[in-house]
Amino acid sequence: MLLPDSIELADLAARWRSAYVHVPFCRRRCPYCDFAVVAPGDPHTDDLPNLTTRYLAALHAEIDLQPDWSPLDAVNLGGGTPSSIGAAAVGKIVEHLDSRFEIAPGAEVSVEANPEDVTEELVDGLLGAGVNRISIGVQSFDDEVLRFLGRAHTAEEAAAALEMCVPRLNCGVDLIFGAPGESLDSWRATVTSALEVYPHHLSAYALTVESGTSLWRAVRAGAAAPDADDQADKYEIVQAAAGDANLVQYEVSNYARPGFTCRYNLSTWGQGEYLGFGLGAHGHRDGVRSRNVRSVLAYVKALESGELPEAGRETPAERDMERLMLGVRRACGVNLGEWEGAAERHEGLQRLVAAGVVEIDRGRLRVLRPLLADDVAATVLSLSS
């Protein structure tokens, strides 16, 4: 069952201020990934150590160029692979954010990591740097599936990483389901292995074929694509298992122990304001959403010239669409009254209410069948057009 995080918490999260820092470097480019990443063999990576040094200097320069803003209730270093730059570099970023904007007492400071990077030295360093949350990209505990996904770690390395992190940090596990060739038994075993360590947080995403990726090109050439029915079955498996493990589902793909929902997630999904630093990063400040360039050289050169690397800003209509698409995925739903024509949408959605797909209570829309959240958002948008 989809359990709601409290509306009061959602409303509070919308008032939080956060910062996202993008660290794009990866050991390899996964075939399904369409994020702004930099991996060996990409253009301009002949001298990757020098590029990394220039990028980190540019990142600090971008932090300095932002107007004052404080305090930060959540900080998230994502990627790419933030763990690949080491705890010392992470610590310098966290320290810089604190000196420029102030990180509030009790704030969530989170880092994404890959299992192959996790060592006792890294964990010690992250803790010393003020990091209190880690999200580990396990993806699967089946080595065959990991090879298909292009991951650099093994199931054994993933298990070892979790054993090191769960006792010492607020630890999240990220999984991907629905790769062609992954059986239901394999997926059950992956979910069981993830939950056996009793993580604080679990994210489970269906494998998607994103345009322009290696996986997309392979599927276009005739390779097997993920099967929607198979993914629906696997979604039900993780949903039931997470519930049995007393993790509360607070978004379509995210589960947490009570009190361990990801603060950064709640803030950004609820249209809270956040600063975005780094390659391709998005920010939302003073009601305006902006995005950075996705070319690593363009990003570095802009900041070496003392300029912000902004690539563009969203229109109000795009911002509203984003709010709706993210809002209906949350367990607490979304307030329909935030959009013009709410009454017309309310009337048009009654057929979904009758079908048991959604409920509308006090003007708030909640999706009761999570896998249909994107379809519900599309319906709402069509009713308001």
Secondary structure in CASP SS format (residue, H / E / C, confidence):
PFRMAT SS
TARGET T0000
AUTHOR 0000-0000-0000
METHOD secondary structure of the structure
MODEL  1
M C 1.00
L C 1.00
L C 1.00
P C 1.00
D C 1.00
S C 1.00
I H 1.00
E H 1.00
L H 1.00
A H 1.00
D H 1.00
L H 1.00
A H 1.00
A C 1.00
R C 1.00
W C 1.00
R E 1.00
S E 1.00
A E 1.00
Y E 1.00
V E 1.00
H E 1.00
V E 1.00
P C 1.00
F E 1.00
C C 1.00
R C 1.00
R C 1.00
R C 1.00
C C 1.00
P C 1.00
Y C 1.00
C C 1.00
D C 1.00
F C 1.00
A C 1.00
V C 1.00
V E 1.00
A C 1.00
P C 1.00
G C 1.00
D C 1.00
P C 1.00
H C 1.00
T C 1.00
D C 1.00
D C 1.00
L H 1.00
P H 1.00
N H 1.00
L H 1.00
T H 1.00
T H 1.00
R H 1.00
Y H 1.00
L H 1.00
A H 1.00
A H 1.00
L H 1.00
H H 1.00
A H 1.00
E H 1.00
I H 1.00
D H 1.00
L H 1.00
Q C 1.00
P C 1.00
D C 1.00
W C 1.00
S C 1.00
P C 1.00
L E 1.00
D E 1.00
A E 1.00
V E 1.00
N E 1.00
L E 1.00
G E 1.00
G E 1.00
G C 1.00
T C 1.00
P H 1.00
S H 1.00
S H 1.00
I H 1.00
G H 1.00
A H 1.00
A H 1.00
A H 1.00
V H 1.00
G H 1.00
K H 1.00
I H 1.00
V H 1.00
E H 1.00
H H 1.00
L H 1.00
D H 1.00
S H 1.00
R H 1.00
F H 1.00
E C 1.00
I E 1.00
A E 1.00
P E 1.00
G E 1.00
A E 1.00
E E 1.00
V E 1.00
S E 1.00
V E 1.00
E E 1.00
A E 1.00
N C 1.00
P H 1.00
E H 1.00
D H 1.00
V C 1.00
T C 1.00
E H 1.00
E H 1.00
L H 1.00
V H 1.00
D H 1.00
G H 1.00
L H 1.00
L H 1.00
G H 1.00
A C 1.00
G C 1.00
V C 1.00
N C 1.00
R E 1.00
I E 1.00
S E 1.00
I E 1.00
G E 1.00
V E 1.00
Q E 1.00
S C 1.00
F C 1.00
D C 1.00
D H 1.00
E H 1.00
V H 1.00
L H 1.00
R H 1.00
F H 1.00
L C 1.00
G C 1.00
R C 1.00
A C 1.00
H C 1.00
T C 1.00
A H 1.00
E H 1.00
E H 1.00
A H 1.00
A H 1.00
A H 1.00
A H 1.00
L H 1.00
E H 1.00
M H 1.00
C H 1.00
V C 1.00
P C 1.00
R C 1.00
L C 1.00
N E 1.00
C E 1.00
G E 1.00
V E 1.00
D E 1.00
L E 1.00
I E 1.00
F E 1.00
G C 1.00
A C 1.00
P C 1.00
G C 1.00
E C 1.00
S C 1.00
L H 1.00
D H 1.00
S H 1.00
W H 1.00
R H 1.00
A H 1.00
T H 1.00
V H 1.00
T H 1.00
S H 1.00
A H 1.00
L H 1.00
E H 1.00
V C 1.00
Y C 1.00
P C 1.00
H C 1.00
H E 1.00
L E 1.00
S E 1.00
A E 1.00
Y E 1.00
A E 1.00
L C 1.00
T C 1.00
V C 1.00
E C 1.00
S C 1.00
G C 1.00
T C 1.00
S H 1.00
L H 1.00
W H 1.00
R H 1.00
A H 1.00
V H 1.00
R H 1.00
A C 1.00
G C 1.00
A C 1.00
A C 1.00
A C 1.00
P C 1.00
D C 1.00
A H 1.00
D H 1.00
D H 1.00
Q H 1.00
A H 1.00
D H 1.00
K H 1.00
Y H 1.00
E H 1.00
I H 1.00
V H 1.00
Q H 1.00
A H 1.00
A H 1.00
A H 1.00
G H 1.00
D H 1.00
A C 1.00
N C 1.00
L C 1.00
V E 1.00
Q E 1.00
Y E 1.00
E E 1.00
V C 1.00
S C 1.00
N E 1.00
Y E 1.00
A E 1.00
R C 1.00
P C 1.00
G C 1.00
F C 1.00
T C 1.00
C C 1.00
R H 1.00
Y H 1.00
N H 1.00
L H 1.00
S H 1.00
T H 1.00
W H 1.00
G C 1.00
Q C 1.00
G C 1.00
E E 1.00
Y E 1.00
L E 1.00
G E 1.00
F E 1.00
G C 1.00
L C 1.00
G C 1.00
A C 1.00
H E 1.00
G E 1.00
H E 1.00
R E 1.00
D C 1.00
G C 1.00
V E 1.00
R E 1.00
S E 1.00
R E 1.00
N E 1.00
V C 1.00
R C 1.00
S C 1.00
V H 1.00
L H 1.00
A H 1.00
Y H 1.00
V H 1.00
K H 1.00
A H 1.00
L H 1.00
E H 1.00
S C 1.00
G C 1.00
E C 1.00
L C 1.00
P C 1.00
E E 1.00
A E 1.00
G E 1.00
R E 1.00
E C 1.00
T C 1.00
P H 1.00
A H 1.00
E H 1.00
R H 1.00
D H 1.00
M H 1.00
E H 1.00
R H 1.00
L H 1.00
M H 1.00
L H 1.00
G H 1.00
V C 1.00
R C 1.00
R E 1.00
A C 1.00
C C 1.00
G C 1.00
V E 1.00
N E 1.00
L H 1.00
G H 1.00
E H 1.00
W C 1.00
E C 1.00
G C 1.00
A H 1.00
A H 1.00
E H 1.00
R H 1.00
H H 1.00
E H 1.00
G H 1.00
L C 1.00
Q H 1.00
R H 1.00
L H 1.00
V H 1.00
A H 1.00
A C 1.00
G C 1.00
V C 1.00
V E 1.00
E E 1.00
I E 1.00
D E 1.00
R C 1.00
G C 1.00
R E 1.00
L E 1.00
R E 1.00
V E 1.00
L C 1.00
R C 1.00
P H 1.00
L H 1.00
L H 1.00
A H 1.00
D H 1.00
D H 1.00
V H 1.00
A H 1.00
A H 1.00
T H 1.00
V H 1.00
L H 1.00
S H 1.00
L H 1.00
S H 1.00
S C 1.00
END
